[in-house]
């Protein structure tokens, strides 16, 4: 059964299937799901890998969340209010939320606090003598301060720059205690902004904004998030075991919303088994045979799965396929060489006989800005036009600057994209002649990603996936200071453009600021977007209740069932 997921402008979360709240079938069972890579750490304030964010999304809970209709609703808070000028946000927290502290985590605390206590003497009750086990406003204050402290180097710092004094705290000019976030009392959190930000509530749904218990954090002595004993949890699940090479098991959290009294089970699965599997060839088979209840698929696997009436296939417009350059490479670090290649690339001809939709920029269609569709607000970005005459002129300028007579390049791509890459290479050869030599190297998809992430390439033809649902995240990763800048682009003017994006509080103006950043990258020839690509997921027979984020990067299992 094939289902195409359409992300409406205001619909941010999509439910995979409708199920009856009265039904108990499938409750209390384990869900087995696949994530690409084993996490190196699970510190919510700094993680960026999608697999890690999937685990965090299910084991932690922030102030607010999206419901199935795309509305922002209370989660860790009971209610919230926004001042008439849009600058002050007040959150009244739930008072039935407690930290789930495993025995191993308890031992971390007691070993530091009272060295003469044995493991047998350690209980959760005793832990309350050393840390506050309630989830309080101060936990959110500490978390947001951590994100913005310069030593944290959080990839989410950009998203909180509209908080009062955030820029000064992030640059080290002011102490984090000066940040416009404070606890009015144990269960009242106040956040003050410097300027209106229509997307601020959506920012608070990100993993960086989940609470962090400062007392426990200090007891971990720099090991927070490195393993399950160095974490405590406030979400629907908690990590009960963590095997570095095979899987993480997250069990139902009995400390999650303890006053919940409705008849329907609050958390339906007994546990989630996150299986680490970067072997793409096996995922489709494991969903089909029932080993996995959910997994990401390749295009060919998705086509096969569509023919299986027991499986449901979902697609998301959350990637753009194009040509990227390693700006640290000895040849393509030259801007004129990159611009020459961009000007010699006839996108219309490449896509003429395909069913691909031309890319409107580097940010995919399903990304959002201030809780509206980014492409709806920004429209298409301006990209270099195909012009052989200009391309030859740019190439000559680049060769002169590099003091070279010829260029030799290798294009890295996956096996399934080889034919398209060769057609692109023919355009280049036709435009430049014998002074331009280019070859192709094909590798398996995971090897391609690994080479790109490590900088072991000159030119690559690849899918560029959205970071998350925020268009700001997908463009800010190319800033020189970003740890996720896989093209190694470094430009002070671009960095300045990125830092000014969040100063625009309205969706339309922010979208235009982001589009300006896109167009700057294209003008510098750093990336050549070609077409929009889909990301595919499949769920197994009888599986329902899984909730996806609109770009498909996070799956939520609290309501998941399998029959």
Secondary structure, 3 states (H helix, E strand, C coil): CEEECCCCCCCCEEECCCCCCCCCCCCCCEEEEEECCCCCCCCCCCCCCHHHHHHHHHHCCCCEEECCCCCEEECCEEEEEECCCCCEEEEEECCCCECECCHHHHHHHHHHHCCCCCHHHCCHHHHCCCCCCECCHHHHHHHHHHHHCHHHCCCCHHHHCCECCHHHHHCCCCCHHHCCEEEEECCEEEEEECCCCCCHHHHCCCHHHCCCCHHHHHHCCCCCCCCHHHCCECCCEEEEEEECCCEEEEEECCCCCCCCCCCCCCCCCCEEEEEECCCHHHHHHHHHCCCCCEEEECHHHHHHHHCCCCCEEEEEEEEEEEEEECCCCCCCCCHHHHHHHHHCCCHHHHHCCCCCCECCCCCCCCCEECCEEHHHHHCCCCCCCCCHHHHHHHHHHHHHHHCCCCEEEEEEEEHHHHHHHHHHHHHHHHHHHHHEEEEEEEECHHHHHHHHHHCCCCEEEEEEECCCCEHHHHHHCCCCCCCCCCCCCCCHHHHHHHHHHCCCCCHHHHHHHHHHHHHHHHHCCCEEEEEEEEEEEEECCCEECCEEECCCCCEECCCCEEC
